[in-house]
Amino acid sequence: MNTTLRRLASVVMVMFLALMVSTTWIQFFHADELNSDTRNIRSIYAEYGRARGPIVVGGEAVALSKPVDDEFGYQREYTNGKLYSPLTGFFSLANGTTRIENTENDFLNGQADALWVDRLQNLLTGRDPEGSSVELTIDPKAQQAAWDALGDQRGAAVALDPKTGAILALVSKPSFDPNDLASHSTKEAGEAYTNLLNDDSKPLNSRATNWTYPPGSTFKLVTAAAALESGDYDADTSIDAPDTYQPPGTDRSIGNYGGTSCSSSGQMSLADALRISCNTAFAELGVDLGSDALYEQANAFGWNEPFQVPFNTDASIFPEPSDAFAPAFVAQAAIGQWDVRETPLQVAVTTAAIANGGEVMQPYSVDTVRDPQLEVVRETSPTSVRRAISQETANQLTDMMIGVVEDGSGRSAQISGVTVAGKTGTAQHGEGAPPHVWFTGFAPAEDPQVAVAVVVENGGTVGTSEATGGAVAAPIAKAVMEAVLNG
């Protein structure tokens, strides 16, 4: 073989080697990327050609795939779509997946690593592949009670099992119907998604987990916890409760709701200040405690970090103390105003921690995953995140919150024969706008089975500056607690 042929053969061999290496690299190392590419029509047909597993609440499927006579093979359907969409999310040919449909996708479509035995059996037997069922922690009666009690008002309700962190109810209004997005017509699904995106009420955003509000007086639970944890206060400690309070360094004063007086003497116990939700007392208390104490206590309850339930939630915000954190801001923060923001889920987690003796439990919404033969392949175990407050502080806060419901601002949450602990909130959020109103609580106080948080935007059906958490939000929380307790 002459020199020219040897060189040509070498070049051809190098080219074949380069082709083999590049093909192997693309097929092996970029397989996941190629499979997930929206332009990969084979991947799309494969995904929709499987019997996707159901999402189950109380033994009934709230999302399931039914055989259809088209090129895809199965159609995703949602029963009570609007009721459960803040949890299920959607599975859409045109718009992807969200929430449980997204985070549990590998189990729902049968491709999770834990299902390799099932996939092998399918391969050997020729059986069509099936997805696993995902069973949620939701109590269907509590979910329906929250939905019905909110009515046409905008807002959210979250209920937890304080001892485990299991989410018993999670409702957001206004909501959306995921069936509109599950259409196999990309045109129809795309138009439906665009309409939802352009809707001023933002129904695609879960107000329960991914929407933050000023907490108003519900934050006084955090301020009271910081005071009790300092060791300088207990429930009976007398604190200042002036008619108005002017924080150092400002000429603006803080007043009480409706301009009322909390105490004729200008003094009252910490318990009484919480019972009637005295702004001036808690504003001054917050300044005395300082921004660091409030920040650390808020963080102990979970502020400034998102939860995964298993989908991501928005973090509640308590600003980190700095030189710019003036006493006037601390005073506002201590009563749940200024730049403090929280999700309803965070409020429920905080209240559940108090009910659970001070221990914060990881909130979760997926209880069990079962393969097509109904064998358990994954089960969620309750997990403690941290201890936010001592058992003694939790006991004192519980007694103080009982006073709120029995003889304070939260009387509308009373349940016959059951001791309820709670806290109301009325949060200003814009000049001339009706306040957002809150209620959070748990029951029975002596052996908590449910903790709940409710927010109603812009005063709800009252719709005026006179709206309060006790009048608007507390009855909703009561309905949810009763649904859980009555089974």
N, C-alpha and C positions, 0 to 999 in steps of 0.2 A: 504494500500500500504506500503510495507516494505521500510526500509531506502535505500536499494540498488536501488529499482525501482524509488524512488523519486529522487535520485541523477542522475540516468540515464535520467529521464524525464527532469530534470533541464538542464543537459548538452545538450540534443537534442533541447530544447527551445532556449538556448543561441546560439547554432549553427545556428538554423533557423533565429534568430534575426540578427546575424552577417551577414548571407547571404543576408537578406533583406536590411540591411543597406549598405553593400558593393555594392550590385546591384544598389540600388537607387543612391548612391554616384557616381558610374561610369556613369550611364545613364543620370543623371541630370547635375552634375557638370563638367563632362568630355565630354559632348555631342559635343560641338564645336570642341574639340580636336580630337575626334573620327571621326566626319564628315569630317574634313579636312585632315585626315591621307591618304596619297597616296595609302595605302594598302587596304583602304575601297572601294571595287569594287562597292558596292551598291551606295555609294555617288557619285562615278565617273559616273555611269550609270544615276543616277538622274540628275546630272549636265548637262550631254550631251543630256539627253532626253527631256530637256526643249527647248522651242523656245526662245533662247537668243535674247535680244533686239538689235536693230541696233545702230551703231555709225554713226551719220549723220553730213554731211558738206554741207551747202548751199542747204538743202532740199533733198540731195541724200545720200543714205547709202554707207559709205565707208567700213563698216564691218557689216555683216549680217549672220544669220544662215538659211540654206536651208534644207528642209526635205531630208533625204537620206534613202535608204533601207539597213540599217545595224543595228547592235545591239545598236548603240548609238542614232539613230533617226535624228540627225541634224549635219550638217557640217558647221563649221565657214568658211566664205569666205571673202576675202578682195579685193575690187576693187581699182585699183591704189595703190597696197600694198606698194611699195617702197616709193611712194610720201608721204603717211600718216603714215607709221610705227613709226616714232619718236613720234607721238601722240597716235595712237591706241595701240601700243605695239602688243602683240600677246596673243591668247588664245589657249593653247596647252595641249593635253592629256599627252604628255611626259614631257613637260618642264614648266608647270604652266602658269601664266599670268604676264604681265607687263603693265606698264603705264595705259592708260585709261581702258583697259580691266581688270586691277587689282584694281585700286582705285574705279572704279564705278561698281565693280562686283556684289554687292548686288542689285543694280538697274537693271543691265543688265540681271541677272538671276531671277529677280522677287522676291527676298527674303528680300528686304530692309524693315525695320520696317514701313516706310511710305506707304508701299503697302499692309498693313494688310487687308484693306477692299477688295482690289482686290483678295487677296488670299482666303478670306472668301467667296466671291461670286463664285470663282472657285470651292470651296469645296461644296457649296450648289447646284450649277448647273451642276457639273460634267465636267465643261469646262476645257480643258487642260491649264496648267499654261503658262503664257507668260512673258517675260522680258520687261522692259521699254526701250524706246529709249533715247539715250544720244546725245544731239545736241551740237556740238562744235561751238566755236566763229570764226573759221577759215573762211577767205574769199577765196573761191576756186580759184579765178582769181589771187590773190596775191600769194597763195601757188604755183600755176603752174608757175607763172612768176619767182619766186625765184628758183624753180627747173630747169627751162629752162635756166635761166641766169647763174646759177652756172655751168651748163654743166657737163663736166667730171672732173672738179676740185674738190679737197677735201676741205670741209669747211662747213659753216652753214650760215643761214639767219634767222633772227627773226624780225617780224613786230608786233607792238602793236598799239592799239588805246590809245593815250596819256591821254585822258580824263577819260577813264574807266579802263585801264589795260587789256582789252580783247586782246588775242593773235590772230592776223589776219593772220599770216603765221609763220610756224616753219618747216624749212627744214634742213636736215643733209645729207651730202654726204661723203663717200658712204653709201648707205642705204641697207635694206634687205627686202625680200618679206615674210611677215608673213604667207602667204599661205603654204610655205614649212614647217612651224612649226605646222600648224593646222591639218596636216594629221592624220587620225585615226590609221595609222600604226605607232606604237611606235618606230619601228625600223627605218623607214624612217624619222620621226620627230626627233629622237635622233641623227641620222647621220647628218641631216641638221643643228641642233643646234651645234653639235661638230665642223662642218666645219666653221660655223660662228664664234665660239669662237676662233678657230685657225687661222682665217683670220687676217693677219698683219694689215689690214686697220681698224679693229675693227668696223664693221658695226652695231653691236648690241648696241654700245654706241652712244647716241645722242650727236653729237658735238654741238648742239644748247643749250642743258641744262645740260649735264653731262660731259663736257670736258672743261678744263680750259686752257687758252692761256696767254702768256705775252701780255698785252694790247697795248704796244707801245704808240704812241702819242694820241690814244683815251683817255688815262688817263690824258692828259693835261687838259681835261674838268674838272676833279676833282680838279687838282691843281689850275686851274684858279678860280674855284668856291670857294676854300678855301681862295685864295687871296682876292677875292671880298667880301666874308663874314667877313673877318678880319676887314674890315673898313679902312684899310690902302692903299687900291688900288682901282682904277676903270679902266674902259676899256682904258682910255687915259693916265694912269700913265706910266711914262717912267721908264723902267727897263733895267738892264745891259744885253747886248747881245754880248758877246765877240766871237771871232772866235773859241776859245777853252776855256773850263772852268775846272780848277783843284780844286776839292772840298778840304776843309781843312782836313789834316791828311792823305793825299794820294799823291803819285807822278804820278798817272794816270789821264789823262785828258779826258774830254768828248768833242766830236766834233759834228758838224752838218752833216746832210745827204750829202754825197758826198764831204765832206770837204769844203763845201761852207761857205761864210760869210753871216751872217744875216743882218748886218748893217755896213756901212762904218764908222759910228761914234761910234760903240760899244754900242749904246743905241737905244731903240725902244719902242713903246707903247705896253702895254699888248695885246691889240687887234691885232696889227700887228704881234706880236710874235706867237699868236695862228693862225693867217691867213696863215703864211708861215711855221708854225710848227717848230719854232726855239728851238733846243735841249738845247743849252747853256743857253739861257734865262730862260727856265723853270727849268733846273737843278739848277741854282743858286737861282731862286725864291723858289724852294722847300726847299733848305737849309735855306733860310731866314725865311720861314714860320715855319719850324721845323716838325719833324716826328709826333708829337701829332696832329697838325692841319690837316695834310694829312690823318692820321688814322681816326680822328673823322669825317672828311668830307666824306671819303670813306664809313665808316660805315653808315652815314646818307643816302647815296644812296643805301645801301643794302649789302655792302661787309661783309664777314665773317659770313653770315647766309644764309641757303638755302631758296629758295622759294618753295612753294607747288602750283602746277598749274593744277590739284591737285596732280599729282605725284611729288615726291621729285626731286629737282634739286641739283647739286653740288654748294657749296658755293664758291663765288669768294674770293680771299685771298689778304688782305693787312696786312703784319706782324705787330703784336703789338709792339709798341716802347719799347725798353729796352736799357740797358747800352751798348749793343753790336751793337745798331743801329747807326752806325757811319755816319758822314756827307756824306761820299762817297756813302753809301747805300741810304741815303735820296735823294741825287741828282739823282741816277739811278731810284729810285721809282717814283720820280716826273715826269719822262718822260716815265713811264710805263715799266721799265725794272727791273732788280734784281729779287726779289722773289714775285713780284706782279703778280697775276694771275686772270683772269676773264673769265666768260662764255659769249657767245654772248647774252644770255638772260639778263645778268646783264648790258651789254653795252646798250641794247635796253631800259632797265628800267631806267638807268641813263639819257639817251637822252630824253626819254618820260617825265621824271620828269622836265627837263629843259623846254620842250615844254608845260608842264602843270603848268607853273608858280612856279615851285619849289616843287610841291607836288608829292610824290611817291605813285603810285597806285599799289595795289596788282595785279600781273599778273595772269590771269586765262584763261583756255581753254574750260571749260564746261559752256555753256550758260544756257541750259534748259534740264530738265529731264521730260519726259512725260510717263504716264502709257499706257497700251495697248489700252485704249480708247482715247488716245491723250490728256488727261487732264494733266495740268502742276502739277507735284508733288514737283518740286524743281527748283528754278531759282536763278542764281547768281546775286547778287547786287554788283556794283562797291564799292570797299573798299579802303579808304586812309590808307596807312601804316604810313606815317609820312611826315613832311615838311623837306626836305633836305636843301633847300636854300630859301632865301626870294624872293618875286616877283620881286624886283628891281634887284637882282643878276641874276635871270632867264632872265629878259629882256636884261640885258647887255650881258649875254652869248649868247642869241639868236642873237643879232646884230653882235657879234663877229663871230658866226658860219655862219651867212649869208655872211660875208666877206670871209670866207674860200671857199665857193662855188662860189661866184661871181668873186672873184679876188685872189684866193689863191690855195691851194693844192687840192681842191675838185671840180674843174670846171667840171669834167666829170659827176657830179651829177645834173647839171643844167637841169631844165625842162622848156620848153617854156611856158611863161605866168604864171609860178608859182615861188614864192620865196621859195628857199630851204635853210635850215640851216644845216650845217654838219661839220664833222671833220674826217680827214684821220688818218691812223696809219700804221706804218711799224715797226714790232717787230722782233728784233733779238732773235734767240733761240738756236743757236748752231754754233760752229766754222765752217765756210765755207758753212753753210746751207742757202739757200735762205730764206728771211724773210717771216713770216706770214704777210699778209696785210689786213687792216681793212678800212671800212668806216661806219660811223654812222651819222644819220641825221633825220630831220623831215620836213614835208611840209603839207600845206602851212605854212610858218613861222608865218604869222599874225593870222591864225586860224588852228592850227595843227590837222590834221585828221589821220596821220600815222607817227610813229617813227620806224626806221629800223636800224638794225645792221647786218653787213656782215663781215665774216672773210673767207679768202682764204688761205689755207696752202701752205707754201713753194713757194710763189710767183705765184701760179696757173700756167697758161699756159705760162707765161713769164719765170718762173722757174729759175731766176738768181737773183743776189744781186741787180740788177737794178729795180726789181719789186717794185711798190709802191701801197699804198691803193687808191690813186687818179686814177691810171691807171687801176687797176685790180678790186678792190672791189666797187668803186663808181658807175660804170655803172650797176652793179647788183642791188645795192640799188635803183638806179634810176628806173629800171624796176619794182621793187616791189612797190615803191611809186606811179608810174604812174598807175599800175594795181588797186590800192586802189582808187586813185583819179578819175579814169575814170569809176569806178563802174563796 
